[in-house]
């Protein structure tokens, strides 16, 4: 869990934290059926809350490729 998300969750009411965890679980199940090249980028963006530029740098991909895969995934 990254520091931004951890800080936000500590400051939320308990029900909001539960809702966020349930949403992450739902997203994870939905991502499970996608091809790996879309799944990894979407997981980083939706679950880890990384920006497209961060994803591109981490995966050594052009930023445009990341944006296209986010749109298509």
C-alpha positions, 0 to 999 in steps of 0.5 A: 500500500502506498503512503498516499492511500494509507494516509487517506484511509487513516483519515476516513470514517471506518465505513469509507475504508471498508467501501474502498477495500470492497471496491479494490476487491471488485476491481481486482476480480474484474481485472483478472479476466483481462490480458496481462498487458492491459491488466498490469497497467490497469492494476497500477492505475486503479489499485495502486493509484499510479499516474500514467507517467509513473506506470510508463517509467516503471514498465519502460513503456512510452507514455502514449502506450500506457494511455492507450492501454488504459483507454482500451482496458 
